[in-house]
Amino acid sequence: MKRIIVSALLLCGSLSLLYAQTDTLQLEATTIVAHAEDRQIKSTSLVADVVTTDFLEKHFTGNIIQSIGKLPGIQSMDIGSGFSKPMIRGMGFNRIAVAESGIKQEGQQWGADHGLEIDAFNVEGIRVLKGPASLLYGSDAMGGVIEIQPVTFKQENCRYAEVSMLGKSVNAGFGLSLMAGTSGKRWMFQARFSEQHFGDYRVPTDSIVYLTQRLPIHGRMLKNTAGFDRSGSITAGFRAGIYKGFVTISDAFEKTGFFEGAHGVPDITRLADDGDSRNIGLPFSKVNHLKVSTRQVISAGKSIITMDLGYQNNDRSEWSSFHTHYGTQPKPEKDPDKEHAFMLHTLSGSASWRIMHSARFEETFGLSGAWQHNTVSGYGFLLPEYRRTTAGAVWTATFKPDSRWTLTGGLRYDIGNIDIKGFHDPYLETYLSERTDISLTPAEIADYSNVSRATDSSLGDYSASFGAVWTPFQGHIVKVNIGRCFRLPGANELSANGVHHGTFRHEQGDPDLDPEHGWQGDLSYRYEWNGFHVEVSGFASLYGNYIFLDPTGSWSVLPHAGQIYRYTQTEAEFLGGEIDALLPVFSWLDYSFSGEYVYTYNVHAHTALSFSPPATMNNALTWHARLADITAEIRSVAAQDRVAHNEQKTPGSTTVNLSVNREVRMGPVEAVISLSANNLLDKKYYNHLSFYRRIQVPEPGRNIQLSVKLKFNKKTS
């Protein structure tokens, strides 16, 4: 209780700076288009993209990460056809912060086998900050931030509603979302309920090869990849004079199966067709994420005070038929097939004070804090119980010496403590004592059976940033930014020790890891003229103590575990850039082009880092017809031959996508209709970042998708 009180008092951050430094970009097709006179573009040196409601409506897939994965520099780490994890410029997992309604999403971000617990239908806009954002969000924002815009007041005195429907052919998926709200002079209220169901998804192959064994794919459908998600949310807001406040309650539930050929040792008998493409059998995962958040804003004269407070409960579990690793381990009486379960409670908050001294100078002071408690259960062991507390203080400033220059900078310091509970496995101790094929001393047996060492570690570090925006002439914008970032090690990196069937390895943490830290420089140039625009950006980074999973070459003493992968540290280099362009060929035809490249380097091992995204290029033509906009896209992905130790190379690919978008107004109803065909030629190809890439599962086949959104809006007075 004492830690909760302390963390609550250390509320937090620099969120108001984000509102002061917002890039507003308009997306058409897969290209970002900006308004040249937009003041907010010139107010920040950060490389940022903003995805608008219009783009999300026309390109909705039921998966927000796959949608924004079209932007250069943003990658989607896919888990089948239903869920994805974000990656920014080659960084993902705990190095990317995802914020919703002002609160950073807290779950088991380290896992590669599950997506974000956020209702995709409830996203009205997204802001993406590329590169180190520790200055703004503290630790875990080392690689960037994906900020989901909060629900807010609509036009005054109106009632509104929305019905969204989604259908997919690749997995016989269907989704429905219902929303209703009212917005008045003082009060607003909005409620939404969404649900999606999908079956086993189709792949353009009849078999895969995993661990030298050929596994059949009956009917070209990946068995046991069906699932569903269900979400609900309520937001209420009040404003009067200088005050504005919001409260949001949301709950998201997901259940999805794991392809049986990817869980444990391959077994052809488990892949036999069961005649039901929609059932969810073992193994599967479940996650329920409850979030309660509130934002309070006071605007008085030249000051704006913003306060955010949130509570989150993330309940995630993996289920698999009980398979004792040791002969002496009894089958649990309750939930015998629960292999791993993690229950994470998070209380976090922020407070910031923005002072606008003049039209040329403003500064922001902020505090932040978070408290976490994670408990575990299940017959398997991967992570121990732990408590984690973080707190930080930040100062930022913006200075405009004249109309052509904007200078930004800031400094932040964060501290963190993690208290990890030790765990002794008596079944492992008995198992090792009785083995005759290996020779272990009593001390070695005791060391192995203490699978988690008790650890109480306190760490701290600073972040800094300085940047400039130069607009020498109308339509020209040059940005430069230099920043230092850091990240505190996660509980999995410090204390994981067990078989993680979902990722096909024995993972082992190191309690002696130091915080990651690094420097990054960004440079970008943008030119706009008469509907044409081109933007080129580049970055270079050097990170010390970069944490990664290293194959040790040592075999685990646990049965069916294979090689030990241990979290270790190295110096790492990142280099790359993005390009984005739009050319109006005629009044009725646009050509757009975008591309990205990321080069990663492990200085000690002289290899690339794992999960390094390949170079990607998109070419698209959009025909603005009288009845609809028709877009044809060719997406080319280069081969990824630069890989880490024990990581597979991935061949390049080219896919063709086609979409038709139409907006129709029928009295008080506005309809947005989108019909698309992804992987139109049903080509077999691999995603280097996919969860199933390791077992040679190709990406989903041809997918015909229909999205329909009906919007109602009525003035009440």
C-alpha positions in Angstrom: 0.0 0.0 0.0 2.9 2.3 0.8 4.3 1.9 -2.7 0.9 2.6 -4.2 0.6 5.9 -2.3 4.2 6.9 -3.2 3.6 6.2 -6.9 0.3 8.0 -6.9 2.0 11.1 -5.5 4.6 11.0 -8.2 2.1 11.6 -11.0 3.4 12.6 -14.2 4.8 13.6 -17.4 5.2 15.5 -20.4 2.0 14.8 -22.2 1.2 18.4 -22.6 4.3 18.9 -24.7 2.9 16.4 -27.2 -0.2 18.6 -27.5 2.0 21.6 -28.0 4.1 19.8 -30.6 1.7 18.0 -32.9 2.3 17.2 -36.5 -1.0 17.2 -38.4 -0.9 15.1 -41.6 -3.6 14.1 -44.0 -3.4 10.6 -45.4 -4.7 9.7 -48.8 -4.3 6.1 -50.0 -1.0 5.0 -48.5 0.6 8.4 -48.6 0.9 11.2 -46.0 -0.3 14.6 -47.4 0.2 17.7 -45.3 -1.3 21.2 -45.2 1.5 23.6 -46.0 0.2 26.3 -43.7 -0.3 24.0 -40.7 1.4 25.7 -37.8 1.8 22.5 -35.8 4.1 21.0 -38.4 6.5 23.8 -37.8 6.3 23.6 -34.1 8.3 20.4 -33.5 11.6 18.8 -34.6 10.3 15.3 -34.0 9.7 13.0 -36.9 6.0 12.3 -36.6 3.0 11.1 -38.6 -0.7 11.5 -37.7 -3.2 9.0 -39.1 -6.6 10.7 -39.6 -10.1 9.3 -39.2 -10.5 9.5 -42.9 -7.5 7.2 -43.5 -8.6 4.7 -40.9 -12.2 4.5 -42.3 -10.9 3.8 -45.8 -8.2 1.3 -44.9 -9.7 -0.4 -41.8 -8.7 -4.0 -41.4 -9.8 -4.7 -37.9 -6.1 -4.4 -37.0 -4.8 -0.9 -36.3 -1.1 -2.0 -36.5 -1.5 -3.5 -40.0 -3.1 -0.3 -41.1 -0.4 2.1 -39.9 2.2 -0.5 -41.2 1.7 1.2 -44.6 3.5 4.3 -43.3 7.2 4.3 -44.0 9.3 3.5 -40.9 6.4 1.6 -39.3 6.4 -2.2 -39.4 3.8 -4.8 -38.4 4.9 -8.0 -36.5 2.0 -10.2 -37.4 0.6 -13.1 -35.3 -1.5 -15.0 -37.9 -4.2 -12.9 -39.6 -5.8 -11.5 -36.4 -3.2 -9.7 -34.3 0.0 -7.7 -34.7 2.7 -6.0 -32.7 4.1 -2.6 -33.7 7.7 -1.9 -34.7 9.2 1.5 -35.4 12.5 1.8 -37.3 13.5 -1.8 -36.3 12.5 -1.5 -32.6 9.6 -3.2 -31.0 8.3 -4.9 -27.8 9.3 -3.0 -24.6 11.1 -0.4 -26.7 7.8 1.0 -28.1 5.2 2.8 -26.0 1.5 2.6 -26.9 -0.7 5.2 -25.3 -4.5 5.5 -25.2 -6.5 8.3 -23.7 -3.3 9.7 -22.2 -2.3 6.5 -20.4 0.5 4.2 -21.6 -0.8 0.7 -22.3 0.8 -1.8 -19.9 0.6 -5.5 -20.5 3.0 -8.3 -21.4 4.7 -6.2 -24.2 7.7 -8.5 -24.3 5.7 -11.4 -25.8 5.8 -12.0 -29.5 2.7 -14.2 -29.5 -0.1 -11.7 -28.9 -1.3 -8.3 -30.1 -2.5 -5.1 -28.5 -5.5 -5.3 -26.2 -7.1 -2.2 -27.8 -10.5 -2.0 -29.7 -9.5 -1.3 -33.3 -13.0 0.1 -34.0 -12.6 2.7 -31.3 -9.6 4.4 -32.8 -10.4 7.8 -34.3 -6.8 9.0 -34.9 -3.2 7.9 -34.2 -0.1 9.9 -33.8 3.2 8.1 -34.3 6.5 9.5 -33.0 9.5 7.9 -34.7 12.8 7.5 -32.8 13.7 8.0 -29.1 10.8 9.4 -27.2 12.1 8.8 -23.6 12.0 12.5 -23.0 8.2 12.5 -23.4 7.2 9.1 -22.1 10.1 7.9 -20.1 11.5 4.4 -20.2 10.0 2.0 -22.7 9.7 4.7 -25.3 13.2 4.3 -26.6 12.1 3.4 -30.1 9.1 5.6 -30.5 5.5 6.1 -29.4 2.1 5.2 -30.9 -0.4 7.5 -29.4 -4.1 6.7 -29.9 -6.1 9.9 -29.8 -8.7 10.1 -26.9 -12.4 10.5 -27.4 -13.3 14.1 -26.9 -16.2 16.6 -27.4 -17.8 16.7 -30.8 -19.6 19.7 -32.2 -21.8 21.3 -29.6 -25.3 20.1 -28.9 -25.5 17.0 -31.1 -26.3 13.3 -30.9 -24.3 10.8 -32.9 -24.1 7.1 -33.6 -22.1 4.7 -35.7 -22.5 1.2 -37.0 -19.4 -0.5 -38.4 -19.3 -3.9 -40.2 -16.3 -5.9 -41.4 -16.0 -9.1 -43.4 -12.9 -11.0 -44.5 -12.5 -14.0 -46.8 -9.1 -15.2 -45.7 -10.4 -16.4 -42.3 -14.2 -16.2 -42.8 -14.0 -13.3 -40.3 -16.8 -10.9 -39.4 -17.0 -8.0 -37.0 -19.6 -5.5 -35.8 -19.2 -2.4 -33.7 -22.0 -0.2 -32.3 -21.4 3.3 -30.9 -23.6 6.1 -29.6 -22.9 9.4 -28.0 -24.0 12.9 -27.2 -22.1 16.1 -27.0 -23.4 19.2 -25.3 -22.2 22.6 -24.1 -20.9 21.1 -20.8 -21.3 17.3 -21.0 -20.4 14.5 -23.4 -21.0 10.8 -23.2 -20.0 8.0 -25.6 -20.3 4.2 -25.4 -19.1 1.5 -27.8 -19.3 -2.3 -28.1 -17.3 -4.2 -30.6 -16.9 -7.9 -31.4 -14.9 -9.8 -34.1 -14.9 -13.6 -34.8 -12.6 -15.3 -37.3 -11.8 -18.9 -38.3 -8.6 -20.7 -39.3 -6.9 -18.6 -41.9 -5.9 -19.7 -45.4 -2.3 -19.9 -46.6 -1.1 -20.4 -50.2 0.7 -23.7 -49.4 -0.2 -27.4 -48.8 2.7 -28.1 -46.3 5.5 -26.5 -44.3 8.8 -27.8 -43.1 9.7 -27.4 -39.5 12.7 -29.0 -37.7 13.3 -31.1 -40.9 9.8 -32.5 -40.7 7.2 -31.8 -43.4 3.9 -30.9 -41.8 0.7 -31.0 -43.9 -1.7 -28.0 -44.1 -5.0 -29.6 -44.8 -7.3 -27.6 -47.1 -4.6 -24.8 -47.0 -6.0 -23.7 -43.7 -3.8 -23.3 -40.7 -5.5 -25.4 -38.0 -6.4 -23.9 -34.7 -5.8 -20.2 -35.6 -9.4 -19.2 -35.1 -10.4 -16.7 -32.4 -12.5 -13.8 -31.3 -12.2 -10.5 -29.5 -14.8 -8.5 -27.6 -14.5 -5.0 -26.4 -16.5 -2.3 -24.6 -15.8 1.2 -23.5 -17.6 4.2 -21.9 -16.3 7.8 -21.9 -17.8 10.8 -20.1 -16.6 14.4 -20.2 -17.4 17.7 -18.5 -16.3 21.2 -19.2 -17.0 24.5 -17.6 -14.9 27.7 -17.9 -11.2 26.9 -17.5 -11.8 23.2 -16.6 -12.2 20.1 -18.8 -12.3 16.5 -17.6 -12.8 13.0 -19.0 -13.2 9.5 -17.5 -12.9 6.4 -19.6 -13.6 2.8 -18.7 -12.7 0.0 -21.2 -12.5 -3.7 -21.2 -10.9 -5.9 -24.0 -11.0 -9.7 -24.2 -9.2 -11.8 -26.8 -9.0 -15.6 -27.2 -7.1 -17.1 -30.1 -5.7 -20.5 -30.9 -2.0 -21.4 -31.6 -1.2 -23.4 -34.7 -0.5 -26.8 -33.2 2.5 -27.4 -35.4 4.1 -24.4 -33.7 3.7 -25.4 -30.1 6.2 -27.8 -28.7 7.6 -30.7 -30.7 6.0 -31.1 -34.1 3.4 -34.0 -34.3 1.6 -34.8 -37.6 -1.2 -36.5 -35.7 -2.2 -33.2 -34.1 -2.6 -31.5 -37.5 -5.3 -33.9 -38.8 -8.3 -32.0 -40.1 -11.0 -31.9 -37.4 -13.7 -30.7 -39.8 -14.3 -27.4 -37.9 -12.5 -24.3 -39.0 -14.0 -22.1 -36.2 -13.3 -24.1 -33.1 -10.6 -23.0 -30.7 -8.8 -26.0 -29.2 -5.6 -26.4 -27.2 -3.2 -24.8 -27.3 -4.7 -21.3 -27.1 -4.2 -17.9 -25.3 -6.6 -15.7 -23.5 -6.1 -12.1 -22.4 -8.4 -9.6 -20.7 -7.4 -6.0 -20.3 -9.4 -3.7 -18.0 -8.5 0.0 -18.0 -9.9 3.0 -16.1 -8.4 6.4 -16.9 -9.1 10.0 -16.2 -7.8 13.3 -17.6 -8.2 16.7 -16.0 -7.2 19.9 -17.8 -7.2 23.5 -16.4 -6.5 26.3 -18.8 -5.9 29.6 -16.9 -4.4 32.5 -18.7 -1.0 31.5 -20.0 -0.9 28.2 -18.1 -2.3 24.8 -18.9 -2.2 22.1 -16.2 -2.9 18.6 -17.3 -3.3 15.5 -15.1 -3.7 11.9 -16.1 -4.4 8.9 -13.8 -5.0 5.3 -14.8 -5.5 1.8 -13.5 -4.9 -1.3 -15.6 -5.4 -5.0 -15.0 -3.9 -7.2 -17.7 -4.8 -10.9 -17.2 -3.0 -13.1 -19.8 -2.7 -16.9 -19.9 -1.5 -19.6 -22.3 -3.3 -23.0 -22.2 -1.9 -26.3 -23.4 -2.6 -30.0 -22.7 -0.8 -30.8 -19.4 2.6 -32.3 -20.3 4.8 -32.7 -17.3 8.4 -31.9 -17.9 9.3 -34.1 -14.9 7.9 -37.4 -13.9 7.3 -36.3 -10.3 5.1 -33.3 -11.2 1.5 -33.9 -10.4 -1.3 -32.7 -12.6 -3.0 -29.7 -11.1 -6.5 -30.3 -9.8 -7.8 -26.8 -10.9 -7.2 -25.6 -14.5 -4.8 -28.5 -15.3 -4.2 -27.2 -18.8 -3.1 -23.7 -17.7 0.5 -23.6 -18.7 1.4 -19.9 -18.0 -0.6 -17.1 -16.5 0.4 -13.5 -15.8 -1.7 -11.0 -13.8 -0.4 -7.5 -14.1 -1.8 -4.6 -12.0 -0.6 -1.1 -13.0 -1.3 2.3 -11.4 0.2 5.2 -13.4 -0.2 8.9 -13.7 1.1 12.2 -14.9 1.0 15.9 -14.2 2.3 18.7 -16.3 2.3 22.5 -16.2 2.7 24.3 -19.5 3.6 28.0 -19.3 3.3 30.1 -22.4 5.5 33.1 -21.4 5.1 34.8 -24.8 4.3 34.1 -28.4 8.0 33.1 -28.8 8.8 31.1 -25.7 7.0 28.4 -23.7 8.1 25.7 -21.3 6.6 22.6 -19.6 7.4 21.0 -16.2 6.2 17.5 -15.5 6.3 14.6 -13.1 5.4 10.9 -13.8 5.0 7.7 -11.9 3.9 4.1 -12.2 3.5 1.1 -9.9 3.2 -2.5 -11.0 2.6 -5.8 -9.4 2.7 -9.0 -11.5 1.6 -12.4 -10.2 2.0 -15.8 -12.0 0.4 -19.2 -12.0 0.2 -22.3 -14.2 2.0 -25.7 -14.3 4.9 -24.2 -16.3 7.4 -21.5 -15.2 8.6 -18.6 -17.3 8.5 -15.4 -15.2 8.5 -14.9 -11.4 6.3 -12.5 -9.4 7.6 -9.0 -9.2 6.9 -5.4 -8.2 8.1 -2.5 -10.3 8.0 1.2 -9.5 9.2 4.1 -11.7 9.2 7.9 -11.4 10.5 10.7 -13.5 10.7 14.5 -13.8 10.9 16.4 -17.1 11.5 20.0 -18.4 10.9 21.0 -22.0 11.0 24.3 -23.8 10.1 25.8 -27.2 11.7 29.1 -28.5 10.8 30.9 -31.8 13.4 33.6 -32.5 11.6 34.5 -35.7 9.0 33.2 -38.2 11.5 30.9 -39.9 13.0 29.1 -36.8 11.6 27.0 -34.0 14.0 25.6 -31.4 12.9 22.8 -29.0 14.8 21.1 -26.2 14.4 19.3 -22.9 15.8 17.2 -20.1 14.3 14.3 -18.1 15.5 12.0 -15.4 13.9 8.7 -14.4 14.4 6.2 -11.6 13.1 2.7 -11.3 13.0 -0.1 -8.8 12.2 -3.8 -9.5 11.7 -6.3 -6.7 11.7 -9.9 -8.1 10.6 -12.8 -6.0 12.8 -15.9 -6.1 11.3 -19.3 -7.0 12.5 -22.8 -6.2 11.2 -25.7 -8.3 11.1 -28.9 -6.2 10.0 -31.0 -9.1 13.0 -30.0 -11.2 15.3 -30.7 -8.3 14.0 -34.2 -8.0 14.1 -34.7 -11.7 17.7 -33.7 -12.0 18.7 -35.8 -8.9 17.2 -38.9 -10.5 18.8 -38.5 -14.0 21.6 -40.9 -14.7 22.5 -39.6 -18.2 24.1 -36.4 -16.8 26.4 -35.8 -13.9 25.6 -32.8 -11.7 26.9 -31.9 -8.3 24.4 -31.1 -5.5 25.4 -27.4 -5.8 24.7 -27.5 -9.6 21.3 -29.2 -9.0 20.4 -26.5 -6.4 21.5 -23.8 -8.8 19.3 -25.2 -11.6 16.3 -25.8 -9.4 16.3 -22.2 -8.1 14.9 -21.1 -11.4 14.5 -17.5 -10.3 16.9 -15.6 -8.1 15.4 -13.0 -5.7 16.5 -9.6 -7.1 15.9 -6.1 -5.7 17.5 -3.5 -8.2 17.2 0.3 -8.4 18.4 2.0 -11.5 18.2 5.6 -13.0 19.2 7.5 -16.1 18.5 10.7 -18.0 17.1 11.6 -21.4 17.8 14.8 -23.4 16.8 16.3 -26.7 17.5 19.3 -28.8 16.0 20.1 -32.2 15.3 22.8 -34.7 12.7 23.4 -37.5 13.7 25.7 -40.3 11.3 27.1 -42.9 13.5 29.2 -45.3 10.8 29.6 -47.9 7.1 28.8 -48.4 6.6 25.0 -48.8 10.1 24.0 -47.6 10.6 22.5 -44.1 13.9 21.3 -42.7 14.0 19.5 -39.3 17.0 18.3 -37.3 16.9 16.6 -33.9 19.5 15.1 -31.6 18.4 13.1 -28.6 19.6 10.8 -25.8 17.3 8.0 -24.7 17.4 5.1 -22.2 15.4 2.0 -21.2 15.3 0.1 -17.9 15.5 -3.7 -18.3 12.2 -5.6 -18.2 11.3 -8.4 -15.8 11.6 -11.0 -18.6 15.1 -9.8 -19.4 16.2 -9.9 -15.8 14.5 -13.1 -14.5 12.9 -15.2 -17.3 13.9 -18.9 -16.9 11.8 -21.5 -18.6 10.5 -23.1 -21.7 8.4 -20.7 -23.8 6.7 -23.0 -26.3 5.1 -20.0 -27.9 8.5 -18.8 -29.1 10.1 -22.2 -29.5 12.9 -21.9 -27.0 14.2 -21.9 -23.4 14.5 -18.2 -22.4 16.8 -17.1 -19.6 17.2 -13.7 -18.1 20.2 -12.0 -16.4 19.7 -10.1 -13.2 22.9 -8.2 -13.7 21.8 -6.3 -16.9 22.3 -2.5 -17.0 19.9 0.0 -18.5 20.0 0.5 -22.3 21.1 4.0 -23.4 21.8 5.6 -26.7 22.0 8.7 -29.0 20.1 9.3 -32.2 20.2 12.0 -34.8 17.4 12.8 -37.2 17.3 14.9 -40.3 14.3 15.5 -42.6 13.4 17.7 -45.5 9.9 18.3 -46.9 8.7 20.2 -49.9 5.1 21.0 -50.9 3.7 22.8 -53.9 0.3 22.8 -55.6 -0.7 19.3 -54.3 2.8 17.8 -54.8 4.9 16.8 -51.8 8.0 14.8 -51.1 9.5 14.1 -47.7 12.9 12.5 -47.1 14.2 11.6 -43.6 17.2 9.9 -42.3 18.4 8.7 -38.9 21.6 7.3 -37.3 21.7 5.8 -33.8 24.3 4.3 -31.4 23.1 2.3 -28.4 25.1 1.0 -25.5 24.1 -2.0 -23.4 21.5 -3.0 -26.0 19.6 -6.1 -24.7 18.9 -9.0 -27.0 18.3 -12.8 -26.9 21.5 -14.6 -27.6 21.7 -18.3 -28.5 24.3 -19.6 -26.1 25.2 -22.9 -27.8 24.4 -24.6 -24.4 21.6 -27.1 -24.2 19.0 -26.8 -21.5 18.7 -29.5 -18.9 15.0 -29.2 -19.1 13.3 -31.9 -21.3 12.0 -30.7 -24.7 13.7 -27.4 -24.2 16.5 -27.3 -26.8 19.1 -24.5 -26.8 19.2 -21.8 -24.1 18.6 -18.3 -25.3 20.0 -15.8 -22.7 19.4 -12.1 -22.6 22.7 -10.3 -23.0 24.0 -6.9 -23.9 26.0 -5.4 -26.7 26.7 -2.1 -28.5 24.3 -1.7 -31.4 24.0 0.6 -34.4 20.9 1.6 -36.4 21.0 3.5 -39.7 18.2 4.2 -42.1 15.6 6.5 -43.5 12.2 6.9 -45.2 10.9 8.6 -48.3 7.3 9.6 -49.0 6.0 11.4 -52.1 2.7 12.3 -53.8 2.5 13.4 -57.4 -0.9 14.6 -58.8 -0.5 13.4 -62.4 -3.9 14.7 -63.5 -6.9 16.1 -61.6 -8.3 12.6 -61.5 -5.1 10.5 -61.1 -2.4 10.5 -58.3 0.8 8.6 -58.1 2.3 7.9 -54.7 5.6 6.4 -53.6 7.0 5.4 -50.2 10.0 3.5 -49.1 12.0 2.6 -46.0 15.3 1.1 -45.0 16.8 0.1 -41.7 20.3 -1.2 -41.2 21.1 -2.8 -37.8 24.5 -4.0 -36.5 25.6 -5.9 -33.4 29.0 -4.5 -32.8 30.3 -7.4 -30.7 28.9 -10.2 -32.9 29.4 -8.4 -36.2 25.9 -9.4 -37.3 22.5 -7.8 -37.7 20.2 -7.7 -34.8 17.2 -10.1 -34.7 13.9 -8.9 -36.1 15.6 -6.4 -38.4 12.9 -5.3 -41.0 13.8 -5.6 -44.7 13.8 -2.6 -47.1 10.3 -1.9 -48.4 8.9 0.1 -51.3 5.3 0.9 -52.2 4.0 2.2 -55.6 0.4 3.2 -55.9 -2.0 4.8 -58.4 -5.3 6.3 -57.2 -8.0 7.1 -59.7 -10.5 9.6 -58.5 -13.6 8.5 -60.4 -17.1 10.0 -60.0 -18.4 7.0 -58.1 -15.4 6.0 -56.1 -11.7 6.2 -55.5 -9.8 3.2 -56.9 -6.3 2.4 -55.8 -3.9 -0.1 -57.2 -0.7 -0.8 -55.1 2.4 -2.8 -55.7 4.3 -3.6 -52.5 7.9 -4.8 -52.9 9.9 -6.2 -50.0 13.6 -6.9 -50.4 15.2 -10.1 -49.2 16.5 -10.0 -45.7 19.9 -11.7 -45.8 21.4 -9.8 -42.9 20.2 -11.8 -39.9 21.3 -12.5 -36.3 22.7 -15.8 -35.2 20.2 -18.7 -35.5 17.8 -16.4 -37.4 16.4 -17.4 -40.8 16.9 -15.4 -43.9 13.8 -14.4 -45.7 13.4 -14.1 -49.5 12.0 -10.9 -51.0 8.5 -10.6 -52.4 6.1 -8.5 -54.5 2.4 -8.4 -53.8 -0.5 -6.6 -55.5 -3.3 -4.9 -53.6 -6.4 -3.3 -54.9 -9.0 -1.1 -53.1 -12.2 0.8 -53.9 -13.5 3.4 -51.6 -16.8 5.3 -51.7 -18.5 7.8 -49.5 -22.2 8.2 -49.8 -24.6 10.6 -48.0 -28.2 9.5 -47.6 -30.0 12.2 -45.7 -28.7 12.2 -42.1 -26.6 9.1 -42.7 -23.1 9.1 -44.1 -21.8 5.8 -45.3 -18.1 4.9 -45.9 -17.7 1.8 -47.9 -14.3 0.1 -48.6 -13.8 -3.0 -50.7 -10.2 -4.3 -50.9 -8.2 -7.3 -52.2 -4.9 -7.9 -50.4 -2.4 -10.3 -52.0 -4.6 -10.3 -55.0 -2.5 -12.9 -56.9 -2.6 -15.3 -53.9 1.2 -15.3 -53.8 3.2 -17.4 -51.3 5.6 -15.2 -49.4 7.1 -14.7 -46.0 7.1 -11.8 -43.5 10.5 -11.7 -41.8 8.8 -10.2 -38.7 6.0 -12.7 -38.5 5.5 -14.8 -35.3 5.1 -17.9 -37.5 8.2 -17.1 -39.8 10.4 -19.5 -37.7 8.3 -22.5 -38.7 8.2 -21.6 -42.4 4.5 -20.6 -42.4 3.8 -18.1 -45.2 1.7 -15.0 -45.0 -2.1 -15.3 -45.5 -3.4 -15.9 -49.0 -5.7 -13.7 -51.0 -8.1 -11.7 -48.8 -11.2 -10.0 -50.1 -12.5 -7.6 -47.4 -15.5 -5.4 -47.1 -15.8 -2.6 -44.6 -19.0 -0.6 -44.1 -19.4 2.3 -41.7 -22.7 4.1 -41.2 -22.5 7.4 -39.3 -25.4 9.4 -37.9 -25.2 12.9 -36.6 -28.1 15.1 -35.4 -28.2 18.6 -33.9 -30.3 18.7 -30.7 -30.8 22.5 -30.7 
